[in-house]
Structures are given as structure tokens and as C-alpha cells.
Amino acid sequence: MVEQLEKDYAGKVKIVAMDVDRGQEVAGALGVMSIPTVIFFKDGQEVARIVGALPRQRFVDEIKARYGV
């Protein structure tokens, strides 16, 4: 799903997936306690967080609400 969202919003929103096993330090600093966790940032600040698996449309709705795209 992440790959498709990256394609759908290319040039509008930067979408990045992270392997928490390889980036434990970063995951810890961000307070990631469960997988999946999606963190939305705007201007370098966290503006929303979704923990747990949800339908794709929920992510699309959040992207539209947070970034106006």
C-alpha cells in the first residue's frame, strides 16, 4: 500500500516507509511502539499518528485533510 500511495502523491507529499528493525534508534525516538504506525509530519512537526492496520481510504482521507491534496 505504501508504494501505491507514493506513486499517487508523487511530487505532492513525501511518503517514506521505514524498517523499524534496522532503524530501532529512530523508531524509539519517534515513540513507535506498535507496527504499523504511520506518522504524519508537516513542516517538521508531527501533526497526526495512526497506529494499527486500517483501510487504504483512511490514509487517503488523512493525507487530504493534512496536506490539502
PyMOL Python script that loads the backbone (N, CA, C, O; Angstrom):
from pymol import cmd

cmd.read_pdbstr("""\
ATOM      1  N   MET A   1       0.819  -1.190   0.000  1.00  0.00           N
ATOM      2  CA  MET A   1       0.000   0.000   0.000  1.00  0.00           C
ATOM      3  C   MET A   1       0.867   1.260   0.000  1.00  0.00           C
ATOM      4  O   MET A   1       0.541   2.237  -0.674  1.00  0.00           O
ATOM      5  N   VAL A   2       1.957   1.241   0.746  1.00  0.00           N
ATOM      6  CA  VAL A   2       2.817   2.424   0.828  1.00  0.00           C
ATOM      7  C   VAL A   2       3.359   2.789  -0.549  1.00  0.00           C
ATOM      8  O   VAL A   2       3.397   3.960  -0.924  1.00  0.00           O
ATOM      9  N   GLU A   3       3.772   1.784  -1.285  1.00  0.00           N
ATOM     10  CA  GLU A   3       4.323   2.041  -2.616  1.00  0.00           C
ATOM     11  C   GLU A   3       3.293   2.709  -3.530  1.00  0.00           C
ATOM     12  O   GLU A   3       3.629   3.614  -4.294  1.00  0.00           O
ATOM     13  N   GLN A   4       2.050   2.262  -3.449  1.00  0.00           N
ATOM     14  CA  GLN A   4       0.998   2.853  -4.282  1.00  0.00           C
ATOM     15  C   GLN A   4       0.711   4.289  -3.853  1.00  0.00           C
ATOM     16  O   GLN A   4       0.517   5.157  -4.704  1.00  0.00           O
ATOM     17  N   LEU A   5       0.681   4.551  -2.551  1.00  0.00           N
ATOM     18  CA  LEU A   5       0.475   5.920  -2.082  1.00  0.00           C
ATOM     19  C   LEU A   5       1.621   6.828  -2.529  1.00  0.00           C
ATOM     20  O   LEU A   5       1.395   7.986  -2.883  1.00  0.00           O
ATOM     21  N   GLU A   6       2.845   6.309  -2.513  1.00  0.00           N
ATOM     22  CA  GLU A   6       3.992   7.084  -3.002  1.00  0.00           C
ATOM     23  C   GLU A   6       3.775   7.490  -4.457  1.00  0.00           C
ATOM     24  O   GLU A   6       4.038   8.634  -4.828  1.00  0.00           O
ATOM     25  N   LYS A   7       3.300   6.566  -5.276  1.00  0.00           N
ATOM     26  CA  LYS A   7       3.040   6.857  -6.687  1.00  0.00           C
ATOM     27  C   LYS A   7       1.897   7.857  -6.845  1.00  0.00           C
ATOM     28  O   LYS A   7       1.985   8.797  -7.635  1.00  0.00           O
ATOM     29  N   ASP A   8       0.830   7.643  -6.090  1.00  0.00           N
ATOM     30  CA  ASP A   8      -0.351   8.501  -6.207  1.00  0.00           C
ATOM     31  C   ASP A   8      -0.074   9.948  -5.812  1.00  0.00           C
ATOM     32  O   ASP A   8      -0.680  10.865  -6.366  1.00  0.00           O
ATOM     33  N   TYR A   9       0.825  10.160  -4.873  1.00  0.00           N
ATOM     34  CA  TYR A   9       1.079  11.505  -4.346  1.00  0.00           C
ATOM     35  C   TYR A   9       2.484  12.014  -4.662  1.00  0.00           C
ATOM     36  O   TYR A   9       2.970  12.944  -4.018  1.00  0.00           O
ATOM     37  N   ALA A  10       3.133  11.410  -5.649  1.00  0.00           N
ATOM     38  CA  ALA A  10       4.476  11.831  -6.046  1.00  0.00           C
ATOM     39  C   ALA A  10       4.477  13.314  -6.403  1.00  0.00           C
ATOM     40  O   ALA A  10       3.627  13.785  -7.159  1.00  0.00           O
ATOM     41  N   GLY A  11       5.445  14.042  -5.847  1.00  0.00           N
ATOM     42  CA  GLY A  11       5.552  15.467  -6.117  1.00  0.00           C
ATOM     43  C   GLY A  11       4.632  16.333  -5.262  1.00  0.00           C
ATOM     44  O   GLY A  11       4.720  17.560  -5.306  1.00  0.00           O
ATOM     45  N   LYS A  12       3.749  15.703  -4.484  1.00  0.00           N
ATOM     46  CA  LYS A  12       2.807  16.446  -3.644  1.00  0.00           C
ATOM     47  C   LYS A  12       3.079  16.206  -2.161  1.00  0.00           C
ATOM     48  O   LYS A  12       3.092  17.142  -1.361  1.00  0.00           O
ATOM     49  N   VAL A  13       3.295  14.947  -1.807  1.00  0.00           N
ATOM     50  CA  VAL A  13       3.540  14.551  -0.428  1.00  0.00           C
ATOM     51  C   VAL A  13       4.666  13.524  -0.440  1.00  0.00           C
ATOM     52  O   VAL A  13       4.674  12.619  -1.274  1.00  0.00           O
ATOM     53  N   LYS A  14       5.605  13.659   0.474  1.00  0.00           N
ATOM     54  CA  LYS A  14       6.684  12.678   0.570  1.00  0.00           C
ATOM     55  C   LYS A  14       6.234  11.576   1.519  1.00  0.00           C
ATOM     56  O   LYS A  14       5.893  11.832   2.673  1.00  0.00           O
ATOM     57  N   ILE A  15       6.240  10.350   1.017  1.00  0.00           N
ATOM     58  CA  ILE A  15       5.831   9.183   1.792  1.00  0.00           C
ATOM     59  C   ILE A  15       7.033   8.261   1.903  1.00  0.00           C
ATOM     60  O   ILE A  15       7.647   7.892   0.902  1.00  0.00           O
ATOM     61  N   VAL A  16       7.359   7.895   3.144  1.00  0.00           N
ATOM     62  CA  VAL A  16       8.547   7.086   3.400  1.00  0.00           C
ATOM     63  C   VAL A  16       8.177   5.926   4.297  1.00  0.00           C
ATOM     64  O   VAL A  16       7.476   6.104   5.293  1.00  0.00           O
ATOM     65  N   ALA A  17       8.645   4.735   3.949  1.00  0.00           N
ATOM     66  CA  ALA A  17       8.482   3.560   4.806  1.00  0.00           C
ATOM     67  C   ALA A  17       9.811   3.302   5.506  1.00  0.00           C
ATOM     68  O   ALA A  17      10.877   3.543   4.940  1.00  0.00           O
ATOM     69  N   MET A  18       9.738   2.813   6.730  1.00  0.00           N
ATOM     70  CA  MET A  18      10.949   2.555   7.487  1.00  0.00           C
ATOM     71  C   MET A  18      10.900   1.153   8.083  1.00  0.00           C
ATOM     72  O   MET A  18       9.869   0.732   8.608  1.00  0.00           O
ATOM     73  N   ASP A  19      11.998   0.444   8.004  1.00  0.00           N
ATOM     74  CA  ASP A  19      12.141  -0.859   8.640  1.00  0.00           C
ATOM     75  C   ASP A  19      12.574  -0.613  10.082  1.00  0.00           C
ATOM     76  O   ASP A  19      13.722  -0.243  10.328  1.00  0.00           O
ATOM     77  N   VAL A  20      11.670  -0.814  11.032  1.00  0.00           N
ATOM     78  CA  VAL A  20      11.984  -0.496  12.429  1.00  0.00           C
ATOM     79  C   VAL A  20      13.049  -1.413  13.011  1.00  0.00           C
ATOM     80  O   VAL A  20      13.713  -1.044  13.980  1.00  0.00           O
ATOM     81  N   ASP A  21      13.225  -2.596  12.444  1.00  0.00           N
ATOM     82  CA  ASP A  21      14.298  -3.472  12.919  1.00  0.00           C
ATOM     83  C   ASP A  21      15.666  -2.891  12.577  1.00  0.00           C
ATOM     84  O   ASP A  21      16.619  -3.044  13.341  1.00  0.00           O
ATOM     85  N   ARG A  22      15.757  -2.236  11.449  1.00  0.00           N
ATOM     86  CA  ARG A  22      17.025  -1.633  11.028  1.00  0.00           C
ATOM     87  C   ARG A  22      17.181  -0.213  11.552  1.00  0.00           C
ATOM     88  O   ARG A  22      18.294   0.311  11.587  1.00  0.00           O
ATOM     89  N   GLY A  23      16.099   0.410  11.954  1.00  0.00           N
ATOM     90  CA  GLY A  23      16.137   1.783  12.433  1.00  0.00           C
ATOM     91  C   GLY A  23      15.566   1.900  13.837  1.00  0.00           C
ATOM     92  O   GLY A  23      14.749   2.780  14.109  1.00  0.00           O
ATOM     93  N   GLN A  24      15.991   1.022  14.718  1.00  0.00           N
ATOM     94  CA  GLN A  24      15.445   0.989  16.075  1.00  0.00           C
ATOM     95  C   GLN A  24      15.643   2.303  16.818  1.00  0.00           C
ATOM     96  O   GLN A  24      14.783   2.718  17.594  1.00  0.00           O
ATOM     97  N   GLU A  25      16.760   2.946  16.584  1.00  0.00           N
ATOM     98  CA  GLU A  25      17.039   4.213  17.268  1.00  0.00           C
ATOM     99  C   GLU A  25      16.034   5.291  16.862  1.00  0.00           C
ATOM    100  O   GLU A  25      15.512   6.018  17.708  1.00  0.00           O
ATOM    101  N   VAL A  26      15.772   5.385  15.569  1.00  0.00           N
ATOM    102  CA  VAL A  26      14.823   6.376  15.062  1.00  0.00           C
ATOM    103  C   VAL A  26      13.413   6.029  15.534  1.00  0.00           C
ATOM    104  O   VAL A  26      12.674   6.906  15.982  1.00  0.00           O
ATOM    105  N   ALA A  27      13.039   4.754  15.433  1.00  0.00           N
ATOM    106  CA  ALA A  27      11.716   4.326  15.883  1.00  0.00           C
ATOM    107  C   ALA A  27      11.518   4.654  17.363  1.00  0.00           C
ATOM    108  O   ALA A  27      10.449   5.115  17.764  1.00  0.00           O
ATOM    109  N   GLY A  28      12.541   4.416  18.162  1.00  0.00           N
ATOM    110  CA  GLY A  28      12.469   4.732  19.585  1.00  0.00           C
ATOM    111  C   GLY A  28      12.315   6.221  19.831  1.00  0.00           C
ATOM    112  O   GLY A  28      11.524   6.637  20.677  1.00  0.00           O
ATOM    113  N   ALA A  29      13.065   7.019  19.098  1.00  0.00           N
ATOM    114  CA  ALA A  29      12.997   8.473  19.250  1.00  0.00           C
ATOM    115  C   ALA A  29      11.624   9.015  18.867  1.00  0.00           C
ATOM    116  O   ALA A  29      11.165  10.015  19.419  1.00  0.00           O
ATOM    117  N   LEU A  30      10.970   8.341  17.911  1.00  0.00           N
ATOM    118  CA  LEU A  30       9.635   8.763  17.480  1.00  0.00           C
ATOM    119  C   LEU A  30       8.522   8.138  18.329  1.00  0.00           C
ATOM    120  O   LEU A  30       7.347   8.446  18.131  1.00  0.00           O
ATOM    121  N   GLY A  31       8.883   7.276  19.258  1.00  0.00           N
ATOM    122  CA  GLY A  31       7.884   6.665  20.127  1.00  0.00           C
ATOM    123  C   GLY A  31       7.052   5.598  19.450  1.00  0.00           C
ATOM    124  O   GLY A  31       5.906   5.372  19.836  1.00  0.00           O
ATOM    125  N   VAL A  32       7.605   4.939  18.450  1.00  0.00           N
ATOM    126  CA  VAL A  32       6.884   3.875  17.751  1.00  0.00           C
ATOM    127  C   VAL A  32       6.890   2.638  18.647  1.00  0.00           C
ATOM    128  O   VAL A  32       7.944   2.066  18.926  1.00  0.00           O
ATOM    129  N   MET A  33       5.707   2.236  19.090  1.00  0.00           N
ATOM    130  CA  MET A  33       5.574   1.099  19.992  1.00  0.00           C
ATOM    131  C   MET A  33       4.862  -0.080  19.326  1.00  0.00           C
ATOM    132  O   MET A  33       4.977  -1.214  19.791  1.00  0.00           O
ATOM    133  N   SER A  34       4.135   0.177  18.250  1.00  0.00           N
ATOM    134  CA  SER A  34       3.379  -0.855  17.545  1.00  0.00           C
ATOM    135  C   SER A  34       3.604  -0.708  16.052  1.00  0.00           C
ATOM    136  O   SER A  34       3.898   0.373  15.542  1.00  0.00           O
ATOM    137  N   ILE A  35       3.454  -1.836  15.369  1.00  0.00           N
ATOM    138  CA  ILE A  35       3.585  -1.848  13.922  1.00  0.00           C
ATOM    139  C   ILE A  35       2.259  -2.338  13.360  1.00  0.00           C
ATOM    140  O   ILE A  35       1.757  -3.358  13.833  1.00  0.00           O
ATOM    141  N   PRO A  36       1.674  -1.679  12.392  1.00  0.00           N
ATOM    142  CA  PRO A  36       2.176  -0.470  11.731  1.00  0.00           C
ATOM    143  C   PRO A  36       1.833   0.799  12.520  1.00  0.00           C
ATOM    144  O   PRO A  36       0.817   0.882  13.210  1.00  0.00           O
ATOM    145  N   THR A  37       2.712   1.761  12.386  1.00  0.00           N
ATOM    146  CA  THR A  37       2.472   3.113  12.878  1.00  0.00           C
ATOM    147  C   THR A  37       2.758   4.053  11.730  1.00  0.00           C
ATOM    148  O   THR A  37       3.808   3.964  11.094  1.00  0.00           O
ATOM    149  N   VAL A  38       1.835   4.948  11.464  1.00  0.00           N
ATOM    150  CA  VAL A  38       2.027   5.956  10.421  1.00  0.00           C
ATOM    151  C   VAL A  38       2.020   7.309  11.107  1.00  0.00           C
ATOM    152  O   VAL A  38       1.079   7.659  11.820  1.00  0.00           O
ATOM    153  N   ILE A  39       3.090   8.064  10.877  1.00  0.00           N
ATOM    154  CA  ILE A  39       3.214   9.389  11.476  1.00  0.00           C
ATOM    155  C   ILE A  39       3.186  10.419  10.359  1.00  0.00           C
ATOM    156  O   ILE A  39       3.923  10.303   9.381  1.00  0.00           O
ATOM    157  N   PHE A  40       2.342  11.417  10.505  1.00  0.00           N
ATOM    158  CA  PHE A  40       2.219  12.489   9.530  1.00  0.00           C
ATOM    159  C   PHE A  40       2.957  13.709  10.072  1.00  0.00           C
ATOM    160  O   PHE A  40       2.730  14.142  11.202  1.00  0.00           O
ATOM    161  N   PHE A  41       3.843  14.250   9.241  1.00  0.00           N
ATOM    162  CA  PHE A  41       4.603  15.442   9.608  1.00  0.00           C
ATOM    163  C   PHE A  41       4.250  16.583   8.670  1.00  0.00           C
ATOM    164  O   PHE A  41       3.959  16.365   7.494  1.00  0.00           O
ATOM    165  N   LYS A  42       4.277  17.787   9.190  1.00  0.00           N
ATOM    166  CA  LYS A  42       4.117  18.990   8.382  1.00  0.00           C
ATOM    167  C   LYS A  42       5.093  20.014   8.930  1.00  0.00           C
ATOM    168  O   LYS A  42       5.083  20.325  10.121  1.00  0.00           O
ATOM    169  N   ASP A  43       5.929  20.530   8.057  1.00  0.00           N
ATOM    170  CA  ASP A  43       6.965  21.488   8.457  1.00  0.00           C
ATOM    171  C   ASP A  43       7.822  20.942   9.592  1.00  0.00           C
ATOM    172  O   ASP A  43       8.212  21.679  10.498  1.00  0.00           O
ATOM    173  N   GLY A  44       8.115  19.636   9.533  1.00  0.00           N
ATOM    174  CA  GLY A  44       8.997  19.009  10.504  1.00  0.00           C
ATOM    175  C   GLY A  44       8.361  18.655  11.835  1.00  0.00           C
ATOM    176  O   GLY A  44       9.039  18.146  12.728  1.00  0.00           O
ATOM    177  N   GLN A  45       7.070  18.916  11.981  1.00  0.00           N
ATOM    178  CA  GLN A  45       6.380  18.636  13.239  1.00  0.00           C
ATOM    179  C   GLN A  45       5.316  17.555  13.027  1.00  0.00           C
ATOM    180  O   GLN A  45       4.630  17.539  12.004  1.00  0.00           O
ATOM    181  N   GLU A  46       5.188  16.662  13.995  1.00  0.00           N
ATOM    182  CA  GLU A  46       4.147  15.644  13.914  1.00  0.00           C
ATOM    183  C   GLU A  46       2.777  16.298  14.032  1.00  0.00           C
ATOM    184  O   GLU A  46       2.521  17.080  14.947  1.00  0.00           O
ATOM    185  N   VAL A  47       1.896  15.960  13.079  1.00  0.00           N
ATOM    186  CA  VAL A  47       0.544  16.528  13.102  1.00  0.00           C
ATOM    187  C   VAL A  47      -0.532  15.460  13.292  1.00  0.00           C
ATOM    188  O   VAL A  47      -1.676  15.783  13.611  1.00  0.00           O
ATOM    189  N   ALA A  48      -0.174  14.204  13.101  1.00  0.00           N
ATOM    190  CA  ALA A  48      -1.138  13.119  13.300  1.00  0.00           C
ATOM    191  C   ALA A  48      -0.387  11.802  13.362  1.00  0.00           C
ATOM    192  O   ALA A  48       0.747  11.684  12.897  1.00  0.00           O
ATOM    193  N   ARG A  49      -1.047  10.819  13.947  1.00  0.00           N
ATOM    194  CA  ARG A  49      -0.461   9.482  14.084  1.00  0.00           C
ATOM    195  C   ARG A  49      -1.594   8.468  13.992  1.00  0.00           C
ATOM    196  O   ARG A  49      -2.646   8.629  14.610  1.00  0.00           O
ATOM    197  N   ILE A  50      -1.357   7.420  13.206  1.00  0.00           N
ATOM    198  CA  ILE A  50      -2.306   6.312  13.103  1.00  0.00           C
ATOM    199  C   ILE A  50      -1.552   5.047  13.501  1.00  0.00           C
ATOM    200  O   ILE A  50      -0.502   4.733  12.941  1.00  0.00           O
ATOM    201  N   VAL A  51      -2.099   4.333  14.469  1.00  0.00           N
ATOM    202  CA  VAL A  51      -1.485   3.086  14.925  1.00  0.00           C
ATOM    203  C   VAL A  51      -2.441   1.949  14.591  1.00  0.00           C
ATOM    204  O   VAL A  51      -3.620   1.982  14.943  1.00  0.00           O
ATOM    205  N   GLY A  52      -1.911   0.951  13.908  1.00  0.00           N
ATOM    206  CA  GLY A  52      -2.718  -0.214  13.549  1.00  0.00           C
ATOM    207  C   GLY A  52      -3.076  -0.207  12.076  1.00  0.00           C
ATOM    208  O   GLY A  52      -2.997   0.814  11.394  1.00  0.00           O
ATOM    209  N   ALA A  53      -3.465  -1.361  11.618  1.00  0.00           N
ATOM    210  CA  ALA A  53      -3.825  -1.522  10.214  1.00  0.00           C
ATOM    211  C   ALA A  53      -5.224  -0.969   9.964  1.00  0.00           C
ATOM    212  O   ALA A  53      -6.178  -1.293  10.671  1.00  0.00           O
ATOM    213  N   LEU A  54      -5.318  -0.142   8.958  1.00  0.00           N
ATOM    214  CA  LEU A  54      -6.589   0.462   8.577  1.00  0.00           C
ATOM    215  C   LEU A  54      -6.753   0.370   7.072  1.00  0.00           C
ATOM    216  O   LEU A  54      -5.776   0.138   6.359  1.00  0.00           O
ATOM    217  N   PRO A  55      -7.966   0.546   6.575  1.00  0.00           N
ATOM    218  CA  PRO A  55      -8.166   0.535   5.124  1.00  0.00           C
ATOM    219  C   PRO A  55      -7.415   1.692   4.454  1.00  0.00           C
ATOM    220  O   PRO A  55      -7.212   2.745   5.057  1.00  0.00           O
ATOM    221  N   ARG A  56      -7.014   1.481   3.221  1.00  0.00           N
ATOM    222  CA  ARG A  56      -6.287   2.486   2.449  1.00  0.00           C
ATOM    223  C   ARG A  56      -7.002   3.839   2.453  1.00  0.00           C
ATOM    224  O   ARG A  56      -6.358   4.883   2.559  1.00  0.00           O
ATOM    225  N   GLN A  57      -8.320   3.821   2.341  1.00  0.00           N
ATOM    226  CA  GLN A  57      -9.077   5.077   2.264  1.00  0.00           C
ATOM    227  C   GLN A  57      -8.860   5.948   3.504  1.00  0.00           C
ATOM    228  O   GLN A  57      -8.884   7.174   3.404  1.00  0.00           O
ATOM    229  N   ARG A  58      -8.655   5.346   4.641  1.00  0.00           N
ATOM    230  CA  ARG A  58      -8.401   6.113   5.874  1.00  0.00           C
ATOM    231  C   ARG A  58      -7.111   6.916   5.747  1.00  0.00           C
ATOM    232  O   ARG A  58      -7.036   8.060   6.197  1.00  0.00           O
ATOM    233  N   PHE A  59      -6.100   6.313   5.134  1.00  0.00           N
ATOM    234  CA  PHE A  59      -4.836   7.017   4.916  1.00  0.00           C
ATOM    235  C   PHE A  59      -5.005   8.131   3.884  1.00  0.00           C
ATOM    236  O   PHE A  59      -4.470   9.227   4.051  1.00  0.00           O
ATOM    237  N   VAL A  60      -5.748   7.844   2.824  1.00  0.00           N
ATOM    238  CA  VAL A  60      -6.021   8.855   1.799  1.00  0.00           C
ATOM    239  C   VAL A  60      -6.760  10.036   2.409  1.00  0.00           C
ATOM    240  O   VAL A  60      -6.427  11.188   2.128  1.00  0.00           O
ATOM    241  N   ASP A  61      -7.749   9.765   3.231  1.00  0.00           N
ATOM    242  CA  ASP A  61      -8.506  10.838   3.888  1.00  0.00           C
ATOM    243  C   ASP A  61      -7.599  11.689   4.771  1.00  0.00           C
ATOM    244  O   ASP A  61      -7.723  12.914   4.792  1.00  0.00           O
ATOM    245  N   GLU A  62      -6.702  11.054   5.490  1.00  0.00           N
ATOM    246  CA  GLU A  62      -5.780  11.785   6.369  1.00  0.00           C
ATOM    247  C   GLU A  62      -4.815  12.642   5.548  1.00  0.00           C
ATOM    248  O   GLU A  62      -4.534  13.783   5.916  1.00  0.00           O
ATOM    249  N   ILE A  63      -4.311  12.103   4.452  1.00  0.00           N
ATOM    250  CA  ILE A  63      -3.415  12.867   3.577  1.00  0.00           C
ATOM    251  C   ILE A  63      -4.144  14.095   3.035  1.00  0.00           C
ATOM    252  O   ILE A  63      -3.591  15.195   3.047  1.00  0.00           O
ATOM    253  N   LYS A  64      -5.352  13.924   2.571  1.00  0.00           N
ATOM    254  CA  LYS A  64      -6.135  15.053   2.039  1.00  0.00           C
ATOM    255  C   LYS A  64      -6.393  16.097   3.116  1.00  0.00           C
ATOM    256  O   LYS A  64      -6.278  17.297   2.864  1.00  0.00           O
ATOM    257  N   ALA A  65      -6.743  15.641   4.317  1.00  0.00           N
ATOM    258  CA  ALA A  65      -7.043  16.579   5.404  1.00  0.00           C
ATOM    259  C   ALA A  65      -5.801  17.356   5.869  1.00  0.00           C
ATOM    260  O   ALA A  65      -5.879  18.549   6.160  1.00  0.00           O
ATOM    261  N   ARG A  66      -4.678  16.673   5.933  1.00  0.00           N
ATOM    262  CA  ARG A  66      -3.455  17.287   6.476  1.00  0.00           C
ATOM    263  C   ARG A  66      -2.688  18.119   5.448  1.00  0.00           C
ATOM    264  O   ARG A  66      -2.052  19.115   5.793  1.00  0.00           O
ATOM    265  N   TYR A  67      -2.756  17.697   4.174  1.00  0.00           N
ATOM    266  CA  TYR A  67      -1.908  18.326   3.161  1.00  0.00           C
ATOM    267  C   TYR A  67      -2.675  18.985   2.044  1.00  0.00           C
ATOM    268  O   TYR A  67      -2.071  19.598   1.164  1.00  0.00           O
ATOM    269  N   GLY A  68      -3.992  18.878   2.053  1.00  0.00           N
ATOM    270  CA  GLY A  68      -4.808  19.552   1.059  1.00  0.00           C
ATOM    271  C   GLY A  68      -4.599  19.088  -0.365  1.00  0.00           C
ATOM    272  O   GLY A  68      -4.751  19.868  -1.305  1.00  0.00           O
ATOM    273  N   VAL A  69      -4.251  17.818  -0.533  1.00  0.00           N
ATOM    274  CA  VAL A  69      -4.056  17.288  -1.898  1.00  0.00           C
ATOM    275  C   VAL A  69      -5.072  16.221  -2.206  1.00  0.00           C
ATOM    276  O   VAL A  69      -5.066  15.661  -3.302  1.00  0.00           O
TER     277      VAL A  69
END
""", "prot")
cmd.dss("prot")
cmd.show_as("cartoon", "prot")
cmd.util.cbc("prot")
cmd.orient("prot")
